[in-house]
Amino acid sequence: MNNQIRISVIVPHYNDNERCVKLVDEMLRQHENWPYFELIVVDNGSDVPLSLPEHPALQLLLCSTPGSYAARNLGVQHAKGEILAFTDSDCMPDKSWLPTIKNFFAKEQNTNKLLAGRVQMFPAQKGRENLYEAYDCLLGLDQENFVKRGYAITANLVFLRKVYDTVGGFDSARLSGGDAAFVRAAVRLGSELVYVKEAVVHHPARNSFKAYDKKNRRTIGGQIRCGSLKSRMLFTIRNLFPPVVEVVKVLRKESEFKLKAKVFGFLVLLWYMRAKNTLHAWLFPSYMAR
């Protein structure tokens, strides 16, 4: 590979216009100083059409099939780059994100690897986090831990097109969990998943019951409506029991007591959310959130 490596950054978008526009503006500013990438935004049927500036490095596509994984697959179909970099419309890639990716895949020994980068959560006001922000900042989207468990999330996931082709793309039928399924399939087929903390995207912490419950509905919908009966039952049992694992993680974290106390308060709500959404996912398939 040479210095003209083209990276295709693929961003699915659904009803998040304001943050998506901020992401696009930041990426186009980065393009002025580092022009070795293209940005592909895939609108997944938003209620209000997304308006983006005209730019030679930017594509705006429309995906009629519901689900972010269908949108990502469409983005890949239109991508020109050999390197496929995925993030979300509510994220903000660090200025060092793309150069770090380029340097990683410039090494021949890394061409069959999946790069899982760090997702850095941040609150609206540091030091004044509410219950939901406190949990997200302390335990939310812990990519390093995900990698240890054998998967990664597409808020910050990068690999070569040949890996995508080998797996056959994301499962377009999934509304949640398609990133974990893709990564595990890639590893089974010979790729290696690695955590690269220097490749950073920033993600705002969720700050309300509504925002976190929507995310929880989407996650649990993927757990309960997809996969084998055995895995669905295991997720059901886990979700109905108190969040003991999270309690242990909080106790082990190095953080001030005030923040931990807020997280413990949130875990009571999390138990309620998981139980509610698990029961609804079994009873009402249409309850799944996007």
C-alpha positions in Angstrom: 0.0 0.0 0.0 1.2 3.6 -0.7 0.6 7.0 0.6 -2.5 7.4 -1.6 -4.5 4.8 0.4 -8.2 5.7 0.1 -10.3 5.1 3.2 -14.1 4.9 2.8 -15.8 6.2 6.0 -19.3 4.8 6.1 -21.9 6.4 8.4 -25.5 5.1 8.7 -28.0 7.8 9.7 -31.6 7.8 11.0 -33.4 10.7 12.5 -30.3 12.4 13.9 -29.9 15.3 11.5 -28.2 17.8 13.8 -25.4 15.5 15.0 -24.9 14.0 11.6 -24.4 17.5 10.1 -21.8 18.2 12.8 -20.0 15.0 12.0 -20.0 15.8 8.3 -18.7 19.3 8.9 -15.9 18.1 11.0 -14.9 15.3 8.6 -14.8 17.8 5.7 -12.6 20.1 7.7 -10.3 17.2 8.3 -10.4 16.4 4.5 -8.8 19.8 3.8 -5.6 18.8 5.6 -5.8 15.0 5.0 -7.5 14.2 1.7 -7.0 10.4 1.6 -10.6 9.4 2.4 -14.2 9.7 1.2 -17.2 10.1 3.4 -20.4 8.1 2.7 -23.5 8.9 4.7 -26.4 6.5 4.2 -29.8 7.8 5.3 -32.0 5.0 6.5 -35.4 6.5 5.9 -35.3 9.5 8.2 -38.6 11.5 8.8 -36.9 14.7 7.7 -34.6 14.6 4.7 -30.9 15.2 5.5 -29.4 18.3 3.9 -25.6 18.1 3.3 -23.2 20.3 1.4 -21.9 19.5 -2.0 -18.3 18.1 -1.8 -16.3 15.8 -4.0 -15.4 13.6 -1.1 -19.0 13.2 0.2 -21.8 10.9 -0.9 -25.3 10.9 0.5 -27.2 7.7 -0.2 -30.7 6.6 0.6 -31.4 3.1 2.0 -35.0 1.9 2.0 -34.4 -1.3 3.9 -34.8 -0.6 7.7 -31.7 -1.1 9.8 -28.2 0.3 10.1 -26.6 -2.9 8.8 -28.5 -2.7 5.6 -27.4 0.9 5.3 -23.8 0.0 5.9 -23.9 -2.7 3.2 -25.3 -0.1 0.8 -22.5 2.2 1.7 -19.9 -0.5 1.0 -21.4 -1.1 -2.4 -20.7 2.5 -3.3 -17.3 2.8 -1.6 -14.1 3.3 -3.6 -11.6 2.7 -0.7 -9.7 -0.5 0.1 -10.1 0.3 3.8 -13.7 0.4 5.2 -14.0 2.5 8.3 -17.3 2.6 10.2 -18.6 5.1 12.7 -22.1 6.4 13.7 -23.8 9.7 13.0 -23.7 10.7 16.7 -20.0 10.2 16.9 -17.1 12.6 16.3 -13.9 11.1 15.0 -10.7 12.5 16.5 -8.3 14.3 14.1 -5.8 11.5 14.6 -8.4 8.7 13.8 -7.9 8.5 10.0 -4.0 8.8 10.0 -3.9 6.1 12.7 -6.0 3.8 10.6 -3.9 4.5 7.5 -0.6 3.8 9.4 -2.1 0.6 10.9 -3.1 -0.9 7.6 0.1 0.2 5.8 1.8 -2.6 7.7 1.6 -5.9 5.7 1.1 -7.9 8.9 -2.1 -6.0 9.7 -4.0 -6.5 6.4 -6.1 -9.4 7.7 -6.9 -7.7 11.0 -10.0 -5.9 12.2 -9.2 -2.6 14.0 -11.5 -1.9 16.9 -10.8 1.6 18.1 -11.6 3.4 21.4 -15.0 5.0 21.9 -14.5 7.9 24.3 -17.8 8.9 26.0 -18.3 12.5 27.2 -21.0 14.2 29.2 -22.7 17.5 28.4 -20.9 19.1 31.4 -18.0 17.3 33.0 -18.5 17.0 36.7 -22.3 17.5 36.5 -23.2 14.1 35.0 -26.7 12.8 35.6 -27.4 9.1 36.3 -27.5 8.1 32.6 -24.3 10.1 31.7 -22.5 8.7 34.7 -23.1 5.2 33.6 -22.1 5.8 30.0 -18.9 7.7 31.0 -17.9 4.9 33.4 -19.0 1.8 31.6 -20.6 2.7 28.3 -19.3 1.4 25.0 -16.1 -0.2 26.5 -14.6 -1.3 23.2 -11.5 -2.7 24.9 -13.7 -5.0 27.0 -15.8 -6.0 23.9 -12.6 -7.1 22.1 -11.6 -9.2 25.0 -15.0 -10.9 24.7 -14.5 -11.5 21.0 -16.5 -8.8 19.3 -16.6 -5.0 18.6 -19.0 -2.3 17.8 -19.3 -0.3 14.5 -19.1 3.0 16.3 -15.4 2.5 15.6 -14.6 -0.5 13.5 -12.2 -0.8 10.5 -11.1 -3.5 8.1 -10.1 -4.1 4.5 -12.7 -4.8 1.8 -11.3 -8.3 1.3 -12.4 -9.1 4.9 -15.9 -7.8 4.2 -16.1 -9.8 1.0 -14.9 -13.0 2.8 -17.7 -12.7 5.4 -20.3 -11.6 2.9 -21.2 -8.3 4.5 -23.4 -7.5 7.5 -26.7 -9.3 8.1 -29.2 -6.8 6.8 -32.1 -8.5 8.6 -30.7 -7.5 12.0 -31.6 -4.2 13.7 -29.0 -4.9 16.5 -26.0 -7.1 17.0 -25.0 -7.3 13.4 -21.5 -5.9 14.2 -20.8 -8.6 16.8 -22.1 -11.3 14.4 -19.9 -9.9 11.6 -16.7 -9.7 13.7 -17.2 -13.3 15.1 -17.7 -14.6 11.5 -14.6 -12.8 10.3 -12.5 -14.3 13.1 -13.8 -17.8 12.4 -12.7 -17.3 8.8 -9.2 -16.4 9.8 -9.1 -12.7 10.6 -7.8 -11.3 13.9 -9.6 -8.7 16.0 -7.3 -6.1 17.7 -8.0 -3.2 20.0 -6.2 0.0 19.0 -6.7 2.7 21.7 -5.0 5.4 19.6 -7.8 5.3 17.0 -10.4 7.3 18.9 -13.9 8.5 18.2 -15.8 10.6 20.7 -19.4 9.7 21.6 -21.8 11.8 23.6 -23.2 10.1 26.8 -26.9 9.4 26.7 -28.6 11.7 29.2 -32.2 10.6 29.6 -34.3 7.6 30.3 -35.9 7.9 26.8 -32.5 7.9 25.0 -31.1 4.9 27.0 -34.4 2.9 26.9 -34.4 3.3 23.1 -30.9 1.9 22.9 -31.8 -0.9 25.3 -34.8 -1.8 23.3 -32.7 -2.1 20.1 -30.0 -4.2 21.8 -32.4 -6.6 23.5 -34.5 -6.8 20.3 -31.4 -8.2 18.6 -30.7 -10.6 21.5 -34.2 -12.0 21.7 -35.4 -11.9 18.1 -32.3 -13.2 16.4 -29.9 -16.2 16.9 -30.4 -19.7 18.2 -33.1 -20.6 20.8 -30.3 -21.4 23.3 -28.7 -17.9 23.0 -32.1 -16.2 23.1 -32.9 -18.1 26.3 -29.5 -17.3 27.9 -30.0 -13.6 27.1 -33.5 -13.7 28.6 -32.2 -15.2 31.9 -29.4 -12.7 32.1 -31.7 -9.7 31.4 -34.2 -10.7 34.1 -31.6 -11.0 36.8 -30.1 -8.0 38.6 -27.1 -6.4 36.8 -24.5 -8.0 39.1 -21.8 -8.0 36.5 -22.1 -4.2 36.2 -22.0 -3.8 40.0 -18.7 -5.6 40.1 -17.3 -3.5 37.2 -18.2 -0.3 39.0 -16.6 -1.4 42.2 -13.4 -2.2 40.4 -13.3 1.1 38.5 -11.0 3.9 39.7 -13.4 6.8 39.9 -14.7 9.3 42.4 -17.4 8.1 44.8 -19.9 10.7 43.6 -19.8 9.3 40.0 -20.0 5.7 41.2 -23.0 6.5 43.4 -24.9 7.9 40.4 -24.0 4.7 38.4 -25.4 2.5 41.2 -28.7 4.5 41.0 -28.8 4.0 37.3 -28.3 0.2 37.6 -31.7 0.0 39.3 -33.3 1.6 36.3 -31.2 -0.6 34.0 -32.6 -3.7 35.6 -36.1 -2.4 35.1 -35.4 -1.5 31.4 -33.9 -4.9 30.7 -36.7 -6.9 32.2 -39.4 -4.7 30.6 -37.8 -4.8 27.1 -37.0 -8.5 27.3 -40.6 -9.4 28.0 -41.9 -7.1 25.3 -39.4 -8.5 22.8 -40.8 -12.0 23.3 -44.4 -10.8 23.2 -44.4 -8.0 20.7 -41.8 -8.3 17.8 -42.9 -4.9 16.5 -41.7 -3.4 19.8 -38.1 -3.5 18.6 -36.5 -0.1 18.3 -34.3 1.2 15.4 
